[in-house]
Amino acid sequence: MPDTADFAPSADEVQAIAAEPNRDEIFVRALDLPTLSLKQARAAVAQQLDILSPLPPAQVVSSVVLVGPVEDGLNRFAVGFAPRELLARMTEGGERSVALTGWLEGEAIAFRFDRPGAPPGKPDWAARLEAATIAGLCLAILLAGASVRMGREIDRVQARDDAANAQVQRLSGETASLTRIAAAWRAAQAARPAGVIDCALGDLAKATGGPVSLTRLSLAEGQVSAHLGAPASDATLTALRAMGFRAATPPTAASPAPVAPSPLAGPGDPAAAPVVRDLQTTAADCR
């Protein structure tokens, strides 16, 4: 159906006609067309603007209103022309449109003029500013939403990072503890032979009742072997046996070895052997 919305003025337009005085700046022309479409009428006005307009096309803004049918299937349109400067002054407050009264054949017609844009061939800075403002608001809304989502993602990442840091600290503490235990174990392993020998020598000193003279001392195959520099007395031998010492097996004829007289065999015994004590016994006594 043809768009005939402007065929009759609305109540607001009638009120605007009554309130708006007749302005000499408003020019009205009649245009008969074989259509009821305002869209086609506006297109026809745009094509003939330089003929219909009393002012240069760059200085006017047009508005089209359907008046009614005429003879031979034609319909009359009232075309109003308002100076661009007038509309610019009337829309300084930001209004999108303004209603002005024009006269055609003694009849008052309400025209609604949109806020004028830039003249033809010139940039419409107002329209660009409005579009830029709308785009800026849309961008601000998008950025706000993105900021909220980013904040939530940052919180999740921070929580995972805190959990990872706690795990790293726990593992670092366990590693430090294992390092200290390993160092203590290595130190104990390094100090154990020396401690065992020191304990055995202390027991020898206790058994002999004074300083001990040794010709040889060794720690091998789990045993401490000590060769006394002089034969021990019977009391010393008894004390040595009580402390866990024993005489080693004398060397055989197949593998003779020149050693000192055995302290446990008694004076003049040609079968010389060292005084031997097991490490396990020594370690148990020295704990």
C-alpha positions in Angstrom: 0.0 0.0 0.0 1.3 3.6 -0.6 2.7 5.4 2.3 0.1 8.1 3.0 1.1 8.8 6.6 1.3 12.6 5.9 -2.1 12.8 4.1 -3.7 14.6 7.0 -1.9 16.5 9.9 -1.8 14.8 13.3 -3.0 16.4 16.5 0.5 17.5 17.4 1.0 19.0 14.0 -2.3 20.9 14.2 -1.2 22.3 17.6 2.2 23.2 16.0 0.3 25.0 13.1 -1.7 27.0 15.6 1.4 27.9 17.6 3.8 28.6 14.7 3.4 32.0 13.0 3.6 32.3 9.3 7.3 32.7 8.3 8.4 34.4 5.1 11.4 32.1 5.1 9.2 29.0 4.3 8.5 28.5 0.6 5.8 26.1 -0.6 5.4 24.6 -4.1 2.7 22.3 -5.4 3.8 19.1 -7.2 1.3 16.8 -9.0 2.5 13.2 -9.4 0.8 9.9 -10.5 1.6 8.2 -7.1 0.6 8.2 -3.5 4.1 7.3 -2.3 5.9 9.9 -0.3 9.2 8.1 -1.0 8.7 8.5 -4.8 7.6 12.1 -4.3 10.8 12.9 -2.3 12.9 11.3 -5.0 11.1 13.4 -7.6 11.8 16.6 -5.6 15.4 15.7 -5.2 15.7 15.3 -9.0 14.1 18.7 -9.6 15.4 20.6 -6.6 17.2 23.1 -8.6 14.0 23.9 -10.5 11.5 23.9 -7.6 13.7 25.6 -4.9 13.6 29.4 -4.8 17.1 29.3 -3.2 20.3 27.4 -4.3 19.9 23.7 -3.5 22.8 23.8 -1.1 21.0 26.4 1.0 17.6 24.8 1.5 16.1 21.7 3.1 12.9 20.3 1.7 9.8 18.5 3.2 7.0 16.8 1.3 3.4 16.4 2.5 0.6 14.6 0.6 -2.4 17.0 0.1 -4.8 14.9 -1.9 -5.9 13.6 -5.3 -6.5 15.8 -8.3 -7.9 15.1 -11.7 -6.6 12.6 -14.2 -5.3 10.2 -11.5 -2.7 12.6 -10.2 -2.1 13.4 -6.5 -0.9 16.7 -5.2 2.0 17.1 -2.9 3.0 20.2 -1.0 6.7 20.7 -1.1 8.1 23.0 1.6 11.5 24.7 1.4 13.2 26.1 4.5 16.6 27.8 4.6 19.3 25.6 6.1 20.5 28.5 8.3 17.0 28.8 9.9 16.8 25.1 10.7 20.3 25.1 12.1 19.3 27.9 14.5 16.1 26.2 15.5 17.9 22.8 16.2 20.8 24.2 18.2 19.3 22.6 21.3 19.8 19.1 19.8 16.3 18.6 18.4 16.2 16.1 15.6 13.4 17.8 13.8 11.3 21.0 13.8 7.7 21.7 12.7 7.1 24.8 10.5 3.9 26.1 8.9 3.6 26.8 5.2 0.7 28.0 3.1 -0.5 26.6 -0.2 -3.5 28.1 -1.9 -4.6 29.7 1.3 -4.4 26.4 3.3 -2.0 26.0 6.2 0.2 23.0 5.9 2.4 21.6 8.7 5.9 20.6 7.4 8.3 18.7 9.5 12.0 19.4 8.7 14.8 17.1 9.9 17.8 18.7 11.4 19.9 19.8 8.5 23.1 18.0 7.7 26.1 19.4 5.9 25.6 21.1 2.6 26.2 19.0 -0.5 29.9 18.4 -1.1 30.9 19.2 2.5 31.5 16.9 5.4 28.6 16.5 7.8 30.5 17.0 11.1 27.4 16.9 13.3 26.3 13.5 11.8 29.9 12.3 12.1 30.1 13.4 15.7 26.8 11.7 16.5 27.9 8.5 14.8 31.2 8.7 16.6 29.5 9.2 19.9 27.2 6.2 19.4 30.2 4.1 18.3 32.1 5.3 21.4 29.2 4.3 23.7 29.0 0.8 22.0 32.8 0.4 22.3 32.6 1.4 26.0 29.9 -1.2 26.6 32.0 -3.8 24.9 35.1 -2.9 26.7 33.2 -2.9 30.1 32.0 -6.4 29.3 35.5 -7.5 28.2 37.0 -6.0 31.3 34.6 -7.9 33.6 35.4 -11.2 31.8 39.1 -10.4 31.9 38.9 -9.6 35.6 37.3 -13.0 36.2 39.9 -14.8 34.1 42.7 -12.9 36.0 41.2 -14.1 39.3 41.1 -17.7 38.1 44.7 -17.5 36.8 45.8 -15.8 40.1 44.2 -18.6 42.1 46.0 -21.3 40.0 49.2 -19.3 40.4 48.8 -19.2 44.2 48.2 -22.9 44.4 51.2 -23.6 42.2 53.4 -21.3 44.4 52.2 -23.2 47.6 53.0 -26.5 45.9 56.5 -25.2 45.0 57.1 -24.0 48.5 56.0 -27.3 50.0 58.3 -29.2 47.5 61.1 -26.8 48.2 60.8 -27.5 52.0 60.8 -31.2 51.4 63.8 -30.9 49.1 65.7 -28.9 51.7 64.9 -31.5 54.4 66.1 -34.3 52.2 69.3 -32.3 51.5 69.9 -31.8 55.2 69.3 -35.5 55.9 71.6 -36.6 53.1 74.3 -34.3 54.3 74.0 -35.6 57.9 74.0 -39.2 56.6 77.2 -38.5 54.5 78.8 -36.9 57.5 77.9 -39.8 59.8 79.3 -42.3 57.2 82.5 -40.3 57.0 82.9 -40.0 60.8 81.9 -43.6 61.7 85.2 -45.3 61.0 87.1 -42.7 62.9 84.7 -42.9 65.8 84.9 -46.7 65.9 88.7 -46.6 65.9 88.8 -44.0 68.6 86.4 -46.0 70.8 88.6 -49.2 70.3 91.7 -47.3 71.3 90.0 -46.0 74.4 89.0 -49.5 75.4 92.7 -50.6 74.8 93.8 -47.9 77.1 91.3 -48.9 79.8 92.4 -52.6 79.5 96.1 -51.8 79.8 95.6 -49.2 82.5 97.7 -46.6 80.8 99.2 -45.5 77.5 99.1 -48.1 74.6 102.1 -48.7 72.3 101.1 -50.0 68.9 103.3 -51.1 66.0 100.4 -51.2 63.5 96.7 -50.3 63.4 94.2 -51.2 60.6 90.5 -51.1 59.8 89.4 -53.6 57.2 86.7 -56.2 56.5 84.6 -55.0 59.5 87.4 -55.4 62.0 89.8 -53.2 63.9 93.3 -54.8 64.2 95.9 -53.5 66.6 99.4 -54.8 67.0 100.7 -54.1 70.6 104.2 -52.9 70.9 104.9 -55.1 74.0 103.5 -58.3 75.4 100.5 -57.8 77.7 100.3 -59.1 81.2 97.7 -61.7 82.4 95.5 -59.0 83.9 95.6 -57.0 80.7 94.8 -60.1 78.6 91.8 -60.8 80.9 90.6 -57.1 80.6 91.0 -57.2 76.8 88.9 -60.4 76.5 86.2 -58.9 78.7 86.0 -55.9 76.4 85.5 -58.0 73.3 89.0 -58.2 71.9 90.3 -61.5 70.6 93.5 -62.9 69.1 93.6 -63.1 65.3 94.4 -66.4 63.6 98.2 -66.7 63.4 99.8 -66.7 59.9 100.3 -70.1 58.4 103.5 -71.6 57.0 102.3 -71.1 53.4 102.0 -67.4 54.0 104.4 -66.4 56.8 104.3 -62.9 58.0 106.8 -61.3 60.4 104.7 -59.8 63.1 105.2 -58.9 66.7 104.5 -61.4 69.5 100.8 -62.0 70.1 99.7 -60.0 73.1 97.1 -62.6 74.0 99.4 -65.6 73.7 101.6 -64.7 76.5 105.3 -63.8 76.7 107.7 -65.8 74.4 104.9 -67.2 72.2 106.3 -67.3 68.7 102.7 -67.2 67.1 102.3 -63.4 66.9 98.8 -62.1 66.1 97.1 -58.7 66.4 94.4 -57.8 68.8 91.1 -57.8 66.8 87.7 -56.4 67.6 84.6 -56.5 65.4 83.2 -53.2 64.3 79.6 -54.2 65.4 80.7 -54.8 68.9 82.7 -51.6 69.0 79.8 -49.6 67.6 77.4 -51.1 70.1 79.7 -50.3 73.0 80.3 -46.7 71.9 76.7 -45.7 71.3 
